[in-house]
């Protein structure tokens, strides 16, 4: 089995190529999304938080349906908040904060580094909360997409000012590097990528799994 990411706008074309290689396909809805079973036994399963429907076209259309997405990305190098609407970044803010890495020093040095690191983390969290409260709540988005460090995200979203944001339906959680302007500009594409899990026929591929990110 292998996993790839395919943009929702290219999903029908990808599915047609899958059928060309494996024979006629039969679609069926699953808990995660949609599954295609090919004539030779190969399968392709589509997963996305917004995906639904009994056909590839319907599934892709659901992912691409108009919605206002609030995006909150946090890593120890900084944070980014953005509103993505109609396939564009409507507004955004990127901030950088230095949070010291862990140290192997012991004794008082380790305690001093730990206190400094905690203070830097508090500063990063406070900055991300301030920007999210200003940028992502008025008007409120339909869904919240996240990215980066899950522990830091939980810390940011635990702030009472962001209670409404944390209660929103969730979109994808993105595996991203330190937030940057380039990363923010790529959000419309990243948020609509569908995870496709392909299983080859046992005789040909032995049903083994690999992970591929094109």
N, C-alpha and C positions, 0 to 999 in steps of 0.2 A: 504494500500500500504506500502511496506517496501523497503528500499534501502540497498543494500549490495555492497561490492567491490569484484570483482573476477578477478584474474590474467588472462590476455588474453590467456596465454598458457593453462588455465584450462576452458576456456569459452565453448568449444564444449562439454566437459564432464558435465559441469554444465547445459547446455541447454538440454542434453539428460536426465538428472535427472528431470528437469522441465517437459519435455514431458512425462516421466514415471508417474509423479504425476498428470498431468492435461490432458493428452490425446494429440493426434497429434497436431502439431503446424504449423501455417502458418506465414512465415516471410514476413515483408514488410519494405522498407526503410523509415526512417523518417528524419526530419531536424537534429536531434541530433545524429542519428545513425541507429539503427535497432530495430524493434519491433516484438515480437513473440506473436501471438494470439493462445491460446490453445483451444481444443475442448470444454472444460467446461467453457470458457469465461475468464479464467485467462490470464493475459498478463505479458510479461517480456520485458522491454525496455532497450537497451544497449546504453550507451553514453560514448564517448571518443573523444577528439579533433582529433585523427588520425584515428578513426574508419570509415569504409565505406564498402559497399558491400551489396548484396541482400541475403546473407546466413550468418549463424553464423561463418562458417569457413573463409569466405572471410573477414568478419568484424575483426575477431581475427588476420588474416594474415596481414591486413592493420595496425593494432596497433603494431604488432611485426616486421613490415618491417624495414630493415636496414636504419638507419638515425643517424646523429651525433646531439646529443642533448646538448645544453648548459643549465646548471642548475644554477640558482641564488636564493639562500635562504638567507633571511635577517630577523632577529628579534632583539629586543633590547639587547639580550644577545650576539649577534655576527652574523657572516655571513659565508656562504660557497659558493664556486664556483666550478663547476665540469663539465667535459665533459664526457658524456656517449655515448659509441659507441659499436655496436655489443654485447649488453648486458653486457658490462663491463664499469667500471669507468676508463677512459683512463688517466685522470689527475684531480687533485683536490687540493683545499686549503681551510682550515677552519681557521677562525680567531675569537677571542673573544674580545669584548669590553663591558665595563660596562656602561649602561645608567640608571641613577637614575629614580626610579618611581616617580609618582606624589606625592605631599605632601599636607596635609591639612592645613599647616601653612599659616598664612595670612601676610599682610603687607610686610615689607622689606625682611623678611625671605622667603616668597613665591617668590618674585622677584629674590632673590639670587638663590634659588633652580631652578627656571625656566631658568635663565641664564646658570647655571651649566649644567642643563639637555640639553639645546640646544647645548652647546659646546660639550658635550659627543655625542650627536646625529650627529653633524657635523663630529666628529672624526670617528665615526662608518661608516658614509656614505662615507667619503673620503677613508677609508681603503678598503671598499667593492668595490668602483669604481676602485681603483688602481689594485686590484687583478683581477677583472672582465676584465679590459682592457688588462691585461697581459695574462690572462689564456683563455679567451673565444672568442677572436677575430681572432687569427691566428693559424690554419685556421678557418674561421667562421663556426659556427654550422648551421645545416639546420633549426632548430627550437629552441625556447627558452622556457624552463619550469621554473616556479617560485614557491616560497613557502615562507610562513611566513607572515610578516606584509606588507600589500599592500601599505600603505602610505610610508613606508620606501623604498620599492621596486621602487615606482614611483620616489622617491627622488634620488635614485641611478641611475636609468635609464634616468633621465633628464640631467645627465652630458653629455656635448657634445662629450666626448670621447666614449660614449656608444650609440651614436645615431644609428649606424648600428645594434647593438644588440637589441635595443628597437623596431626596425622596423621589426624584424624577425617574422614569423608566430609563434603563441603561442601554447605551449603544455599545459599539466595540470598545474593548480595552486594547490600546495600541502599544506594541513593544517599540519604544522609540529611544533615541539618544537624548542628549541634553537639548532642551527646547531652544529653538532658533527661529528667525524669521523665515528661513527656507522651509523648515519643518511645518510651520503654520501655513505657508502657501500651499503645501502638498496635502493639507487635510481633506479637501473635497475628494481627492482621489483615494486617500488612505481609508476614509470612513466608508466607502462603498465597495471595498474589495471583499470578495466572497471567498471563504476558505473552501476549497474543493478537495475532497479526499477520494483518491482513485485506488481501487483494488483491481489488480489484474486477475485473469482466470488462473486458478490454482496450477494448472498444467504448465502455463507459460511463466507466471511470476511467482509461483509458490505462495501467493498470498502475503508476501512479506511487506513490511512497511518501511518507507523512508520519508524524510521530510525535505521538501524542496521549496525555496522561496526565490522565484525568478526576479 
